[in-house]
Amino acid sequence: MLEAAAEAGATLQVSGTYPAWEYRPDNPLRDQVAQFYTVLFGKPPVITAVRGGLECGVLYEKYPDLPMLSVGAP
């Protein structure tokens, strides 16, 4: 990306990165929310990992044992 910016005569500054947020297969909060979603909408949710900046990474850095999840639009 830096090379493309330089070729176009532009500069690029990256800031505001988020720390990593690791997938935990034993997340009880995710399991409870998935059960509730299934009852509410009549089908199981799509659970997937995405690459993007999420506040969960900031919380995970300070509280690595805290069960958490991020919910997007169905």
N, C-alpha and C positions, 0 to 999 in steps of 0.2 A: 504494500500500500504506500509506503514511503517513496518507493521508486516511481510509482505512477504519479504521485503528487509532484515530485521533483521534475519529471518529464513535462508536466503541465505548467511548470513555473510557479507552483504553489508550495506552501509549507504545510506540515501536518503536525499537530500536537495531540498526543493521547493523554487523557487524564480521567480520573473518576473510575478507576478499575475496581472491581469487586473481588473479594477473596473467593476461593473455591468453596463449593458446597457439595459435599460428598453424598452420594446415594446410600441410604441405609436400608437394606432389605428387611430389617426388623423394626420398622417404624410403626408403632401401634396407632398413632394419630392418623396416619395415611389409611390404615386398614379400617378404622372406625368411620372416617369420612367417606371412603369407598362404599362401605355398607349403607350408610345414610343416603348417598347419591343413588345407589341402586334402588332403594325403596322409593325415593322421591321421584326418579325419572323412569323406573321400570327397566333399566339396563345398566350394566356396570360402566364406570367411567373409563376413559382412555388415560392410562397412566404412562407418562413418557418423560424422558429427560430432554431438556432443551439447553441450548447454549445461549446465555444471555445474562445480563447483570440483574441480579435479584438481591433484595434486601436480606433474604435468608442467608446469603453468604456472610454478610456482616454479623448477623446474629450467631451463626454457626461458629465463627471465629472466636467469639466471646463465650458461647455456651454450647460446646460440641456435643453434649449429652441431651440437649433439649430436642424432643421430637418436634418437627416442623414440616410444613408443606406449603407449596405455592399453588394457587388455584387459578386457572384461566377460564375463559369462556367455553361452555360446552359446544 
